[in-house]
């Protein structure tokens, strides 16, 4: 007998709350319509407004790359160095800018780490 879902139901439901139908359909090798049908059967809202998650550890890798480039780096250069798409790097940098970890130089368009004050014991 064939299992109706490729993974346990709890795992699939959790992933549906994080990922788009298109991404999950690619991961599990099923049509997008099947993902939409499963989502409806679980009563989970459509994926249209869901934000995609960054690759695990991408922001940490971005910070590490910037730490080794005191002059700053552009997002396309970082994408080549990290082996990621420039879109993912741009999204990761956007989050780091919002958190006050990284700053973009308006003249050179390069990203640099913002020096953090160290706590003294």
FENQUIGI-V789654 format. One record per backbone hydrogen bond with DSSP energy under -1.0 kcal/mol. CO is the residue of the C=O (numbers start at 1). NH is the residue of the N-H. E is the energy in kcal/mol with one decimal. If there is no record, write none. Layout:
# FENQUIGI-V789654
co:CO nh:NH e:E
co:CO nh:NH e:E
This chain:
# FENQUIGI-V789654
co:8 nh:12 e:-2.3
co:9 nh:13 e:-2.7
co:10 nh:14 e:-2.1
co:11 nh:15 e:-2.5
co:12 nh:16 e:-2.1
co:13 nh:17 e:-1.1
co:15 nh:19 e:-2.6
co:20 nh:24 e:-2.2
co:21 nh:25 e:-2.6
co:22 nh:26 e:-1.9
co:23 nh:27 e:-2.2
co:24 nh:28 e:-2.7
co:25 nh:29 e:-1.1
co:25 nh:30 e:-1.6
co:31 nh:35 e:-1.5
co:32 nh:36 e:-2.4
co:33 nh:37 e:-2.1
co:34 nh:38 e:-2.6
co:35 nh:39 e:-2.7
co:36 nh:40 e:-2.2
co:37 nh:41 e:-2.2
co:38 nh:42 e:-1.6
co:39 nh:44 e:-2.2
co:47 nh:50 e:-1.2
co:55 nh:58 e:-2.2
co:57 nh:61 e:-2.3
co:58 nh:62 e:-2.4
co:59 nh:63 e:-2.4
co:60 nh:64 e:-2.3
co:61 nh:65 e:-2.3
co:62 nh:66 e:-2.4
co:63 nh:67 e:-2.1
co:64 nh:68 e:-1.2
co:66 nh:69 e:-1.3
co:69 nh:72 e:-2.2
co:73 nh:111 e:-3.2
co:74 nh:78 e:-2.2
co:75 nh:79 e:-2.1
co:76 nh:80 e:-2.1
co:77 nh:81 e:-2.4
co:78 nh:82 e:-2.6
co:79 nh:83 e:-1.4
co:79 nh:84 e:-1.9
co:85 nh:89 e:-1.9
co:86 nh:90 e:-2.7
co:87 nh:91 e:-2.2
co:88 nh:92 e:-2.6
co:89 nh:93 e:-2.8
co:90 nh:94 e:-2.0
co:91 nh:95 e:-1.7
co:92 nh:96 e:-1.9
co:93 nh:97 e:-2.7
co:94 nh:98 e:-2.1
co:95 nh:99 e:-1.7
co:96 nh:101 e:-2.6
co:96 nh:102 e:-1.1
co:97 nh:100 e:-1.2
co:101 nh:114 e:-2.7
co:103 nh:112 e:-2.7
co:105 nh:109 e:-2.2
co:110 nh:105 e:-2.9
co:111 nh:73 e:-1.8
co:112 nh:103 e:-2.9
